[in-house]
């Protein structure tokens, strides 16, 4: 995995829909710079954390779960904040993982926070039957502290996911249940929740990339 560089692409936008890649020019098309993302995205939703309260920002992210996505497509939620340049002007800059986590009431353990790189990705995967699956991808500087941090985070990870995406996974988890290992192609995945229902699953794709989502199927599609 590598951070994809921004590209100037021709996009179309419909009301209440994310920007979608399109190769056909019409008068309603917009030339915009596609934001960098940890995996290729077919659409994006730009959200500035400076333009609304953080609770409203979370509500905007959760709302994207109701947006219809083509099966197999990926929507990137591109979060920005305004920063002051050396010349004194304001410019939009990507929110770092540590900044984003610090704004959420349920935070990751310090050992994981110390390992987080700036780049991260919040997104949605379009699946069958018009369902949309949320995910978050984290980039870490150290595998050892990363895995220790994820293990320490497991107790409150469902809370974090519910806050971030407006899901209700924590309510479905049986008291005193814990994460378990499950084998997926090429890696070992940890999960908690119902085998055929709501759950949290995460895996280390390699020594620097962690993907967290709500189904093994989504995990396979995101990593393919």
C-alpha positions in Angstrom: 0.0 0.0 0.0 1.2 3.5 -0.8 -0.4 7.0 -0.5 -1.9 7.8 -3.9 -0.9 11.2 -5.2 -3.6 13.7 -6.0 -4.8 13.6 -9.6 -6.8 16.2 -11.7 -9.8 14.3 -13.0 -13.1 15.1 -14.6 -16.0 14.4 -12.2 -19.7 14.6 -12.3 -21.8 15.4 -9.2 -25.5 14.8 -8.6 -27.6 16.3 -5.8 -26.9 14.6 -2.4 -24.4 12.2 -4.2 -20.6 12.0 -3.8 -18.4 13.1 -6.6 -18.1 10.2 -9.1 -15.4 9.6 -11.7 -16.7 10.2 -15.2 -14.9 10.4 -18.6 -17.7 12.3 -20.4 -17.7 16.0 -20.5 -20.9 17.9 -19.9 -21.7 21.4 -18.8 -22.4 20.2 -15.3 -19.0 18.5 -14.9 -16.4 19.9 -12.5 -12.6 19.7 -12.7 -11.4 19.0 -9.2 -8.3 17.6 -7.6 -9.0 14.1 -6.3 -7.7 13.9 -2.8 -4.9 11.5 -1.8 -6.1 8.2 -0.2 -4.5 5.0 1.1 -6.4 2.9 -1.4 -8.0 3.9 -4.8 -11.4 5.5 -4.4 -14.1 5.8 -7.0 -15.8 8.7 -5.3 -15.2 11.1 -2.4 -17.0 13.3 0.1 -15.1 16.3 1.3 -15.8 17.4 4.8 -14.2 20.4 6.5 -14.0 20.1 10.3 -13.8 23.9 10.6 -17.2 24.5 9.0 -19.3 22.7 11.6 -19.1 21.3 15.1 -17.3 18.0 15.4 -20.6 16.3 16.3 -22.0 17.6 13.1 -18.9 16.3 11.3 -19.6 12.8 12.7 -23.2 13.1 11.7 -22.1 13.9 8.1 -19.9 10.8 8.1 -22.7 8.6 9.4 -25.1 10.0 6.8 -22.9 8.6 4.1 -24.0 5.1 5.2 -27.4 5.9 3.6 -25.9 6.9 0.2 -26.2 4.3 -2.4 -22.9 3.1 -3.8 -22.3 0.7 -6.8 -21.3 -2.7 -5.6 -17.5 -2.8 -5.4 -17.0 1.0 -5.4 -15.2 2.8 -2.6 -16.0 6.3 -1.3 -13.3 8.2 0.4 -14.3 10.6 3.2 -11.7 13.4 2.8 -11.4 15.4 6.1 -9.7 18.7 6.0 -9.0 21.7 8.3 -7.9 25.2 7.6 -4.3 26.0 8.3 -2.4 29.3 8.0 0.5 29.3 5.5 3.8 31.1 5.8 2.3 34.0 3.8 -0.6 34.3 6.2 -3.3 32.9 3.9 -5.7 30.1 4.8 -5.5 26.8 3.0 -7.3 23.4 3.4 -5.1 20.6 4.7 -5.8 17.0 5.4 -6.6 16.2 9.0 -4.0 14.0 10.6 -5.0 10.8 12.3 -3.9 12.0 15.7 -5.9 15.2 15.3 -9.0 13.3 14.3 -8.7 10.8 17.1 -8.2 13.6 19.6 -11.6 15.0 18.7 -13.5 11.8 19.2 -14.6 11.1 22.8 -13.6 7.5 22.7 -9.9 7.6 21.8 -7.3 4.9 21.0 -4.7 3.9 23.6 -1.6 6.1 23.8 0.6 3.2 22.6 -1.3 3.1 19.3 -1.5 6.9 19.0 2.3 7.2 19.3 2.6 4.8 16.3 0.0 6.5 14.0 1.2 8.2 10.9 -0.6 11.3 9.7 -2.3 9.6 6.8 -5.5 7.6 7.4 -8.6 6.9 5.5 -12.3 6.8 6.4 -14.5 5.3 3.8 -17.4 3.2 2.6 -17.6 0.1 0.4 -20.6 -0.5 -1.8 -21.8 -4.1 -1.4 -24.6 -6.3 -2.7 -28.3 -5.5 -2.1 -27.5 -1.7 -1.9 -25.7 -2.1 1.4 -22.8 0.1 2.4 -20.0 -1.0 4.7 -17.9 1.5 6.6 -14.2 1.1 7.1 -11.2 3.0 8.5 -7.5 2.4 7.4 -4.7 3.4 9.7 -1.0 3.7 8.8 1.5 3.0 11.6 5.2 3.5 12.0 5.9 0.4 14.1 4.3 -3.0 13.8 5.2 -4.0 17.4 3.5 -0.9 19.0 0.7 -1.1 16.4 -0.3 -4.6 17.3 0.1 -3.9 21.0 -2.1 -0.8 20.6 -4.8 -2.7 18.7 -5.0 -5.4 21.3 -5.2 -2.7 24.0 -7.9 -0.9 22.0 -10.2 -4.0 21.6 -12.3 -3.3 24.7 -13.5 0.1 23.4 -13.1 -0.4 19.6 -16.8 -1.1 19.1 -17.7 2.2 20.9 -15.3 4.1 18.6 -16.8 2.5 15.5 -20.4 3.4 16.7 -19.4 7.0 17.4 -17.6 7.4 14.1 -20.1 5.7 11.8 -23.4 5.9 13.7 -23.5 2.1 13.8 -25.0 0.1 16.7 -22.5 -2.7 16.9 -21.8 -2.4 20.6 -25.4 -3.0 21.5 -25.4 -6.4 19.8 -22.2 -7.6 21.5 -22.8 -10.1 24.3 -21.5 -9.0 27.7 -18.0 -10.3 28.5 -17.4 -11.4 24.9 -14.0 -10.7 23.4 -12.1 -10.6 20.1 -11.2 -13.9 18.4 -8.9 -14.9 15.6 -10.2 -15.9 12.3 -8.3 -16.9 9.2 -8.7 -14.8 6.0 -6.7 -15.1 2.8 -3.1 -14.1 3.5 -3.6 -12.9 7.1 -5.1 -13.5 10.5 -8.1 -11.3 11.4 -9.4 -10.4 14.8 -13.2 -10.0 15.2 -15.9 -9.5 17.8 -19.7 -9.8 17.4 -22.0 -12.2 15.7 -20.6 -14.6 13.2 -23.3 -13.8 10.6 -24.3 -10.4 11.9 -22.9 -7.1 13.1 -19.3 -7.3 14.1 -15.9 -5.5 14.1 -13.1 -7.1 12.2 -9.5 -5.8 11.8 -6.3 -7.1 10.2 -2.8 -6.0 9.5 -2.4 -6.0 5.7 1.3 -5.6 6.2 3.6 -4.2 8.9 2.3 -0.6 8.4 -1.4 -0.8 7.4 -4.4 -1.7 9.6 -7.9 -2.1 8.1 -10.9 -2.0 10.4 -14.4 -2.8 9.1 -17.6 -4.7 9.8 -17.4 -7.9 7.8 -14.8 -10.4 6.4 -16.3 -10.0 3.0 -15.7 -6.2 3.0 -12.2 -6.8 4.4 -11.4 -9.1 1.4 -12.8 -6.6 -1.1 -10.9 -3.7 0.4 -7.6 -5.5 0.4 -8.0 -7.1 -3.1 
